[in-house]
């Protein structure tokens, strides 16, 4: 079981890292049906502002769910909301670090607000936002 509200403090942080592969993108496209050429068609993607294929933003933001559901607060957490801003493309082979930091604790409502950020291997922010979760209860 993950951390309960009384075990969480403002400033607590956790992260995960993953290198985004072409296989990840194709599996996600197949599961969701999002076959946008920006993700799956190199010739068409080269005509875009990105000059090549990029990963789905929602695929990359899913790494935030890994942090929240597995580490902070961890197993048993209920994900209530997520605000996202996509600030840079993620290319195949990029290593993404998804991090969550506790910025507010609403103990009376058993809710925690966290700053969420995804950065690439160069330290560039590719996604920023905030999440609200309910930690597990005893």
C-alpha positions as CSV (number, residue, x, y, z in Angstrom):
1,X,0.0,0.0,0.0
2,X,1.2,3.5,-0.8
3,X,1.6,6.4,1.7
4,X,-1.4,7.6,3.6
5,X,-2.0,11.4,3.9
6,X,-0.4,11.6,7.3
7,X,2.8,10.2,5.8
8,X,3.1,12.8,3.1
9,X,4.8,16.2,3.4
10,X,5.0,19.2,1.1
11,X,8.1,19.0,-0.9
12,X,8.1,15.2,-1.2
13,X,9.2,14.1,-4.6
14,X,9.4,10.9,-6.7
15,X,10.3,10.1,-10.3
16,X,10.5,7.5,-13.0
17,X,12.5,7.4,-16.2
18,X,11.8,5.6,-19.5
19,X,13.3,5.8,-23.0
20,X,10.5,6.1,-25.5
21,X,10.8,3.6,-28.3
22,X,9.2,3.3,-31.7
23,X,7.5,0.2,-30.4
24,X,6.0,2.2,-27.5
25,X,4.5,4.6,-30.0
26,X,3.1,2.0,-32.3
27,X,1.6,0.0,-29.4
28,X,0.0,3.2,-28.0
29,X,-1.3,4.1,-31.5
30,X,-2.9,0.6,-31.9
31,X,-4.4,0.6,-28.4
32,X,-5.9,4.1,-28.7
33,X,-6.6,4.3,-32.5
34,X,-4.6,7.5,-32.7
35,X,-2.8,6.9,-36.0
36,X,-2.0,10.5,-36.6
37,X,0.8,10.6,-39.2
38,X,2.9,12.8,-36.9
39,X,3.4,9.6,-34.8
40,X,3.3,6.7,-37.3
41,X,4.2,8.0,-40.8
42,X,7.8,9.2,-41.3
43,X,7.3,10.7,-44.8
44,X,4.3,12.7,-43.7
45,X,5.8,13.7,-40.3
46,X,8.8,15.1,-42.1
47,X,6.4,17.7,-43.6
48,X,5.4,19.0,-40.2
49,X,7.0,21.6,-38.0
50,X,8.7,18.7,-36.1
51,X,10.4,17.4,-39.2
52,X,9.9,13.8,-38.2
53,X,7.8,11.5,-36.0
54,X,7.1,12.3,-32.4
55,X,5.6,10.4,-29.5
56,X,2.0,11.0,-28.5
57,X,1.9,13.6,-25.7
58,X,-0.6,11.5,-23.7
59,X,1.7,8.5,-24.0
60,X,4.5,10.4,-22.4
61,X,2.2,12.0,-19.8
62,X,1.2,8.4,-18.8
63,X,4.6,8.2,-17.0
64,X,3.2,10.7,-14.5
65,X,0.6,8.1,-13.6
66,X,3.4,5.6,-13.0
67,X,4.9,7.9,-10.4
68,X,1.6,8.6,-8.7
69,X,0.3,5.1,-8.7
70,X,3.5,3.3,-7.8
71,X,5.6,5.7,-5.7
72,X,4.0,9.0,-4.5
73,X,1.6,8.3,-2.9
74,X,1.8,4.8,-4.5
75,X,-0.4,1.8,-4.7
76,X,-4.0,2.4,-3.7
77,X,-3.9,6.1,-4.9
78,X,-6.9,7.4,-6.8
79,X,-6.0,9.8,-9.6
80,X,-8.6,12.6,-9.6
81,X,-7.3,15.2,-12.1
82,X,-4.4,16.2,-14.3
83,X,-3.6,19.5,-15.9
84,X,-1.1,19.3,-18.7
85,X,0.9,21.6,-20.9
86,X,2.9,20.1,-23.8
87,X,5.9,22.3,-24.2
88,X,8.3,20.4,-26.5
89,X,8.1,17.3,-28.7
90,X,9.3,13.9,-27.6
91,X,11.2,11.9,-30.2
92,X,11.8,8.2,-30.5
93,X,14.9,7.4,-28.3
94,X,14.3,10.3,-25.9
95,X,14.7,9.4,-22.2
96,X,11.9,11.0,-20.2
97,X,12.0,11.7,-16.5
98,X,8.5,12.1,-15.0
99,X,8.6,13.7,-11.6
100,X,5.9,14.6,-9.1
101,X,6.3,17.0,-6.2
102,X,3.8,17.5,-3.4
103,X,2.7,21.2,-3.3
104,X,-0.5,21.1,-1.2
105,X,-2.0,18.7,1.3
106,X,-5.8,18.9,1.9
107,X,-5.9,16.5,4.8
108,X,-9.6,17.1,5.6
109,X,-10.5,15.9,2.1
110,X,-7.8,13.2,1.8
111,X,-6.4,14.9,-1.3
112,X,-2.9,15.9,-2.4
113,X,-2.0,18.4,-5.1
114,X,1.3,17.7,-7.0
115,X,3.4,19.6,-9.5
116,X,4.1,17.2,-12.4
117,X,6.9,17.6,-14.9
118,X,8.4,15.5,-17.7
119,X,11.9,16.4,-18.9
120,X,14.0,14.8,-21.6
121,X,17.6,13.6,-21.4
122,X,18.8,17.2,-22.0
123,X,16.8,18.5,-19.1
124,X,14.3,20.3,-21.3
125,X,10.7,20.3,-20.0
126,X,8.4,18.6,-22.4
127,X,5.3,18.5,-20.2
128,X,4.3,20.5,-17.2
129,X,1.2,20.5,-15.1
130,X,-0.5,19.6,-11.8
131,X,-2.3,16.5,-10.5
132,X,-4.8,15.9,-7.7
133,X,-4.9,12.5,-6.1
134,X,-6.5,10.7,-3.1
135,X,-3.9,8.7,-1.2
136,X,-4.9,5.3,0.1
137,X,-6.6,5.0,3.5
138,X,-5.9,2.4,6.1
